[in-house]
Amino acid sequence: MSGSLDDYLSLITSEHSDKPKFIATVTATIQPLVDAFAALTAVPPLFDIDTASGAQLDVVGQWVGRSRYLSQPLTGVYFSFETAGVGFDQGTWLGPNDPTTGMVALPDEPYRTLLKAVIAANDWDGTIPQAYEVWSTVFDGTGISILIQDGNDMTMLFALFGGIPDAVTLALLTGGYIVLRPAGVQISAYMAPSVADTPYFGFDYENNTVAGFDYGAWGTILPAT
């Protein structure tokens, strides 16, 4: 069943369409069904990972198997003036019930990112090519991309480029909450460009990820949390 009450009333034939009592009877019968169908169709978007918020996103987290509450607080993520990495569009506002020592419950947007990463990682085949696909899915629309370097010694290095993630997302990465590595392989470091939307400095390459003098920027090793 779908459609509005008017859609169903328009199906009444001319023989009865001019009868107020008939119209009232049909309305009383159909309206509850129309309202119930509208309520049911409104439920799925509330639990869509891209649109869910608050308690509904927590339910999605139960399905995925990851709570927004963290075993270790994220430090250095609250907004602050004149502190690199936690200024406007980077730091997160301290909420009225948040401890000043660190974030223990993720806001909706970074929690959504974490859930997407967990879902994608569960379907990952452990290869670097598909790791790029997973990253593109998780950070779609953010302008943030990644370079993965295999150290050939059971280590991997992740270098971010494009936009620089906000402080909470960076803390999730460096704190090991968002993990894209095969079993037994360690992540040697996470790196971000010292200048946003700028290629890394390097010789013998000239593309959107590596560039030479006057174009490339030094990479910054992100401290583990």
C-alpha positions, -999 to 999 in steps of 0.1 A, spaced: 0 0 0 13 34 -9 0 69 -18 -19 96 0 -55 96 11 -64 117 -20 -49 91 -42 -74 66 -29 -103 89 -28 -97 97 -65 -104 61 -73 -140 63 -61 -164 62 -90 -187 90 -99 -216 70 -85 -203 75 -50 -179 104 -52 -207 129 -45 -219 111 -13 -204 128 18 -211 99 41 -195 74 17 -165 96 14 -163 100 52 -165 62 56 -138 56 31 -116 83 47 -121 68 82 -111 34 69 -81 44 47 -65 72 67 -51 50 95 -36 27 69 -21 56 50 -6 70 83 7 36 93 24 31 59 39 66 61 53 58 96 68 25 84 85 40 53 100 67 75 118 41 97 146 28 73 162 62 67 164 67 104 188 37 106 207 43 74 243 47 83 246 78 61 217 96 78 212 80 112 220 101 143 220 99 180 202 68 194 195 55 159 232 56 150 239 37 183 216 10 171 235 8 138 266 5 159 251 -25 178 245 -42 144 281 -35 134 295 -45 167 312 -12 176 301 13 203 307 50 202 322 47 237 360 44 237 382 22 258 408 49 259 400 86 259 410 106 228 433 134 240 442 166 222 410 168 201 390 196 218 388 230 200 414 255 211 427 288 198 463 290 188 468 253 190 478 236 158 455 209 146 425 217 168 414 251 155 383 258 134 371 229 113 396 207 131 389 205 168 357 193 185 338 215 209 338 202 245 303 192 254 285 199 287 290 164 299 324 156 283 354 151 306 382 176 301 408 148 302 397 134 268 369 124 246 352 91 257 321 91 234 324 99 197 301 125 182 279 113 153 302 122 123 334 105 135 314 76 149 298 72 114 333 72 99 344 45 124 314 23 117 320 25 79 356 16 85 347 -14 105 321 -26 79 346 -21 51 375 -38 70 353 -68 76 350 -72 39 386 -64 30 407 -91 14 439 -79 29 455 -65 -3 468 -30 -8 446 -24 -40 415 -32 -21 427 -11 9 425 19 -15 390 9 -24 380 7 13 396 41 21 377 57 -9 344 42 4 349 53 40 361 88 32 341 94 1 333 131 -3 359 143 22 387 151 -3 410 130 19 430 103 1 459 80 11 491 65 -1 502 31 13 538 21 13 547 -15 19 580 -16 39 586 -52 27 594 -60 63 559 -67 77 553 -30 81 531 -5 63 532 33 62 500 53 56 505 88 41 474 111 39 471 137 12 445 161 0 426 175 29 437 169 64 412 150 86 398 167 117 415 160 151 391 132 161 394 113 129 432 116 131 431 103 167 410 74 156 436 66 129 467 69 150 450 53 180 444 21 161 406 24 160 405 25 122 427 -3 111 436 -14 76 464 -39 78 468 -76 73 472 -98 104 508 -97 116 517 -65 97 524 -35 118 518 2 108 551 19 111 537 55 109 509 77 98 519 108 79 501 140 68 514 168 46 525 199 64 504 220 40 469 209 32 459 200 -4 496 199 -14 516 170 -28 545 155 -7 579 167 -16 599 141 -35 624 137 -63 618 120 -97 580 122 -95 556 149 -106 519 141 -100 491 150 -76 507 131 -47 544 138 -51 561 169 -64 595 186 -63 608 221 -53 582 249 -50 553 225 -52 558 196 -27 555 199 11 573 180 38 554 152 54 547 152 91 547 120 112 515 119 132 521 110 169 504 78 180 478 82 207 
